């Protein structure tokens, strides 16, 4: 019965995170709506619902990065408190051995491989769900990720967003799910919720796969700081590496780039696994079902 309670409780962080998003967005949208109405009224201009919504979207696009940053910071405060208080998550000190050169190099080399997995899954998803791909591209464009990113967007996408998401899914969700099921099932579960959290099919598919890796890194290494680091590196690549680069678009360059990235990723995972062997042994009571 207690395990069932922890299972259903594992959904709560997802709902709380989505609620935080709306709590961050709604007040700002109300402000822009009131401002648009008053502007039209003072100008003596009568506008229909569609035009009013276009004005609202246009005026709020510039604040998207600010809203995202507010949401991320709120998430960090909420879920760091939740993770440390209920699940005794250690955020005060780094685990022993986290500064190993082999471990750091392993995390860095994982990134090209994970990016290639993400790119392949996105391409396959687009071929099966072209309508969702159009929606995904518009979503990325509205977020400012298809052009030179602003400082606010970089802070959200590369720093604070990954920290908030790791505390939510590899922190609270995975810790709660681990009390109800073995690690392999708990990891699948948190990765699934991580995909759902993105609220679009294309991003959700590759977020699920990447979330599995993040969960393994967090658990094997015995510290959420490792999955946070990996998530930051992953998002940094996606933010600063343009998808229209010849490495992606030119078949001559793409094949060796793809194969090299996969090989780097495999070697990076090997280095990570090898350099966390001691940590895995020390945490054997928690993770004995997968090692």
C-alpha positions in Angstrom: 0.0 0.0 0.0 2.9 2.4 0.9 4.5 1.6 -2.5 1.3 2.4 -4.3 1.2 5.7 -2.5 4.7 6.6 -3.6 3.9 5.6 -7.2 0.9 8.0 -7.4 2.9 10.6 -5.5 5.5 10.4 -8.3 3.0 12.2 -10.6 2.8 15.2 -8.3 6.1 16.9 -9.3 5.0 16.9 -13.0 1.7 18.6 -12.1 3.5 21.0 -9.8 6.0 21.9 -12.5 3.2 22.5 -15.1 1.3 24.6 -12.5 4.5 26.7 -12.0 4.6 27.3 -15.8 1.0 28.6 -15.8 1.6 30.6 -12.6 4.6 32.3 -14.3 2.7 32.9 -17.6 -0.8 33.9 -16.7 0.0 37.2 -14.7 2.2 38.5 -17.5 -0.4 37.5 -20.2 -3.1 39.3 -18.2 -0.9 42.4 -18.1 -0.3 42.4 -21.9 -4.0 41.8 -22.5 -5.1 44.8 -20.3 -2.4 46.9 -22.0 -3.5 46.0 -25.5 -7.2 46.7 -24.6 -6.3 50.1 -23.2 -4.1 51.0 -26.1 -6.8 50.2 -28.6 -9.4 52.0 -26.5 -7.3 55.2 -26.3 -6.6 55.0 -30.0 -10.3 54.7 -30.7 -9.6 51.5 -32.6 -12.0 48.6 -32.7 -10.4 45.2 -33.0 -11.8 41.7 -33.2 -10.8 38.8 -31.1 -8.3 37.4 -33.7 -6.5 40.8 -34.0 -6.4 41.2 -30.2 -4.8 37.8 -29.8 -2.2 38.6 -32.5 -1.4 41.8 -30.6 -1.1 39.8 -27.4 1.2 37.2 -28.9 3.4 39.9 -30.6 3.8 41.9 -27.4 4.5 38.9 -25.2 7.1 37.3 -27.5 9.9 39.5 -26.1 9.1 38.4 -22.5 9.2 34.7 -23.3 12.8 34.3 -22.1 12.0 36.3 -18.9 9.0 34.1 -18.1 11.0 31.0 -18.7 13.8 32.2 -16.4 11.2 33.0 -13.7 9.7 29.6 -14.1 13.2 27.9 -13.9 14.2 29.8 -10.8 10.9 29.0 -9.1 11.4 25.4 -9.9 14.9 25.3 -8.5 13.6 26.8 -5.2 10.6 24.4 -4.9 12.2 21.2 -6.0 15.6 21.6 -4.3 13.7 22.1 -1.0 11.4 19.1 -1.9 14.4 16.9 -2.9 16.5 17.7 0.2 13.7 17.6 2.8 11.7 14.5 1.8 14.4 12.4 0.0 17.6 13.6 1.8 19.1 14.7 -1.5 22.6 16.0 -0.9 23.0 19.4 -2.5 25.4 20.9 0.0 28.6 19.1 -1.1 29.9 17.3 -4.1 30.4 13.5 -3.9 33.8 12.1 -3.5 35.6 11.5 -6.9 33.3 13.7 -9.0 36.3 15.7 -10.1 38.1 12.7 -11.7 39.5 13.7 -15.1 38.2 10.5 -16.6 34.7 11.1 -15.3 34.6 14.7 -16.6 36.0 13.6 -20.0 33.4 10.8 -20.1 30.5 13.3 -19.6 31.9 15.6 -22.2 32.3 12.8 -24.8 28.8 11.6 -24.1 27.3 14.8 -25.5 28.0 14.2 -29.3 26.5 10.7 -29.1 23.4 11.9 -27.2 22.9 14.8 -29.7 23.1 12.3 -32.6 20.5 10.1 -30.9 18.3 13.2 -30.5 18.8 14.2 -34.1 17.9 10.7 -35.5 14.8 10.5 -33.3 13.7 13.9 -34.3 14.1 13.0 -38.0 12.2 9.8 -37.6 9.5 11.4 -35.7 9.2 14.2 -38.3 8.7 11.5 -41.1 5.9 9.9 -39.2 4.3 13.0 -37.7 4.9 16.0 -40.1 2.2 18.0 -38.5 3.8 17.7 -35.1 7.2 18.7 -36.6 5.6 21.9 -37.9 4.3 22.7 -34.5 7.7 21.9 -32.9 9.6 24.2 -35.4 7.1 27.1 -34.6 7.6 26.4 -30.9 11.4 26.7 -31.3 11.0 29.8 -33.4 8.8 31.5 -30.8 11.2 30.6 -28.1 14.0 32.3 -30.0 16.1 29.1 -30.5 16.2 29.4 -34.3 18.1 32.7 -34.2 20.9 34.2 -32.2 19.8 33.5 -28.6 19.5 36.3 -26.1 21.4 36.3 -22.8 18.2 35.6 -21.0 17.4 32.6 -23.2 21.0 31.3 -22.7 20.6 31.6 -19.0 17.4 29.6 -19.1 18.2 27.0 -21.7 21.8 26.3 -20.7 21.9 26.9 -16.9 18.8 27.3 -14.9 16.4 25.2 -17.0 18.5 22.1 -16.8 19.0 22.5 -13.0 15.3 22.9 -12.4 14.4 19.9 -14.6 17.0 17.6 -13.0 15.8 18.5 -9.5 12.3 17.7 -10.7 12.7 14.5 -12.6 16.0 12.9 -11.6 15.6 14.4 -8.1 12.0 14.2 -6.8 10.3 12.0 -9.4 13.0 9.3 -9.5 13.5 9.2 -5.8 9.8 8.8 -5.2 9.4 6.2 -7.9 12.4 4.2 -6.5 10.4 3.6 -3.3 7.7 1.9 -5.4 9.5 0.0 -8.0 13.0 -1.3 -9.1 15.4 1.2 -10.7 14.9 0.1 -14.3 11.1 0.7 -14.0 11.5 3.9 -12.0 14.0 5.2 -14.6 11.5 4.4 -17.5 8.8 6.1 -15.5 10.7 9.4 -14.8 11.9 9.5 -18.4 8.3 9.1 -19.6 7.1 11.9 -17.4 10.1 14.0 -18.6 8.9 13.5 -22.2 5.3 14.4 -21.3 6.5 17.5 -19.5 7.7 19.0 -22.8 4.1 19.0 -24.1 4.9 18.2 -27.7 5.4 14.9 -29.4 8.6 15.6 -31.3 10.5 17.0 -28.3 8.8 14.4 -25.9 10.2 11.5 -27.9 13.8 12.4 -27.7 13.4 13.9 -24.2 12.3 10.4 -23.1 15.4 8.8 -24.5 17.7 11.4 -23.2 16.0 11.3 -19.8 16.9 7.6 -19.5 20.6 8.5 -19.8 20.3 11.3 -17.3 18.6 8.9 -14.9 21.4 6.3 -15.3 24.1 9.0 -14.8 22.4 10.3 -11.7 22.0 6.9 -10.1 25.2 5.3 -11.2 27.3 8.3 -10.1 25.3 8.7 -6.8 24.8 12.5 -7.3 22.3 14.7 -9.1 25.2 17.0 -9.8 26.4 14.6 -12.5 23.0 14.6 -14.4 22.8 18.4 -14.0 26.3 18.7 -15.6 25.4 16.4 -18.4 22.1 18.2 -19.0 23.8 21.6 -19.1 26.4 20.3 -21.6 23.6 18.8 -23.8 21.6 22.0 -23.9 24.7 24.1 -24.5 25.4 22.0 -27.6 21.8 22.4 -28.8 21.8 26.1 -28.2 25.2 27.1 -29.8 25.5 24.4 -32.5 23.2 25.5 -35.4 21.1 22.8 -37.0 21.8 24.3 -40.5 25.5 23.7 -40.1 27.0 21.7 -43.0 27.8 19.0 -40.4 24.1 18.3 -40.3 22.9 19.3 -43.8 25.7 18.2 -46.1 25.7 14.4 -46.6 29.5 14.4 -47.2 30.1 15.8 -43.8 27.2 14.2 -41.9 28.1 10.6 -42.2 31.6 10.8 -40.7 30.3 13.4 -38.2 27.5 11.0 -37.2 29.8 7.9 -36.9 32.4 9.9 -35.0 29.8 11.3 -32.6 28.4 7.8 -31.8 31.9 6.5 -31.2 32.7 9.4 -28.9 29.5 8.8 -27.1 30.2 5.1 -26.6 33.7 5.8 -25.3 32.4 8.5 -23.1 29.8 6.2 -21.5 32.6 3.6 -21.0 34.8 6.3 -19.2 31.8 7.4 -17.1 30.9 3.8 -16.1 34.5 2.9 -15.3 35.1 6.0 -13.2 31.9 5.6 -11.2 32.5 1.9 -10.2 33.4 2.8 -6.6 30.4 5.0 -6.3 28.1 2.2 -7.6 29.6 -0.2 -5.0 29.1 2.3 -2.2 25.4 2.7 -3.2 24.7 -1.0 -3.8 21.8 -1.1 -1.3 19.9 1.4 -3.5 21.0 0.3 -7.0 21.8 -3.4 -6.6 18.9 -4.3 -8.9 20.7 -2.8 -12.0 24.4 -3.4 -11.3 
